Amino acid sequence: MKIAVIGAKGRMGQAMSAGVEQTDGLELVAQLDAGDEITTESLNGAEVAIEFTRPDSTLKNTLAVIGAGVHCVVGTTGWTDEGLDQVRELLETKPGVGAIIAPNYALSAVLAMSFAKKAAAYFESAEVIELHHPNKVDAPSGTALTTAKGIAQARREAGLGPMPDATETDPGGARGANIDGVHVHAVRLRGLTAHEEIVFGNPGEQFTIRTDSFDRESFFPGVLLAVREVSGRPGLTYGLDQLMDI
C-alpha cells in the first residue's frame, strides 16, 4: 500500500514516516510539509495520506487530500464541528473515498475513553487531567475534550444531575475548563509526551483511569489500523473506537 505523510518534518510526522518504512506491505511514496502543495502529483500515487500537522492547517490539508481522491487518516487535534461538517460534505462528492479522524491513536487512550464513558454513570463526580509536552498548541487536548463529552453524555443518559462543587469564586480559573459540566485540567510540562488521567469519585471511594504515551511511536499501531481500514469505510469515521469493536 502506497502511503504519503503530511507534516513529515514534525515530530509526529517523523515517527509516522519511520513506522511506514518499517512495516511490511507499506511503501512511503511522499513526504510533504509546510509550504508543499497537496496535489495529485505531489501525493505521488499514494493510496492513503497520514496527516499530523497543526490545528490551523489540518482542515485545509484534509480537504486537499480528499479533493485529490486519496483516503486520509488524520491525527491532528483541535477539530471543530464546523470543520468536520466540511469534511463530510466534500466526501459526499467523492464516492468511495474515506477519512478517519481521531482525537488519539494510542490504543490505551482509546480504551481509556471507552472505559470512562462506561464508568461515568456509576460515580457522583468525575474530572479529567491531561498532561502534554509544552510544544502542544491546543488546550485542552482533543482526547480530553472527547473524554469529557463522553462522560457528560453518559451522565445525561443515566439521568444524573450536576456534580457536587461548592466553588463560589475562581478568578484565576483554577477549576479548569468546563466541558459540558465536566472539569478538564491541562498541564504543559517539559519531559512529558501525552498522558491523561480520569478520576471518578463516590463517597468513600475513588476510581482512576490513566493512559501514558512515553514515545510517539505508541501512536503508530492505531494509525496502522486506520490505514488498513480506511479504504473500506467511505465517508467520515470519527474516533478509532469505531474500528476496535469496543
Secondary structure by P-SEA (a helix, b strand, c coil): cbbbbcccccaaaaaaaaaaaacccccccccccccccccccccccccbbbbbcccccaaaaaaaaaaacbbbbbccccccaaaaaaaaaaaaacccbbbbbbccccaaaaaaaaaaaaacccccbbbbbbbbcccccccccaaaaaaaaaaaaaaaaacccccccccccccccccccccccbbbbbbbbcccccbbbbbbbcccbbbbbbbbbcccccaaaaaaaaaacccccccccccccccccc
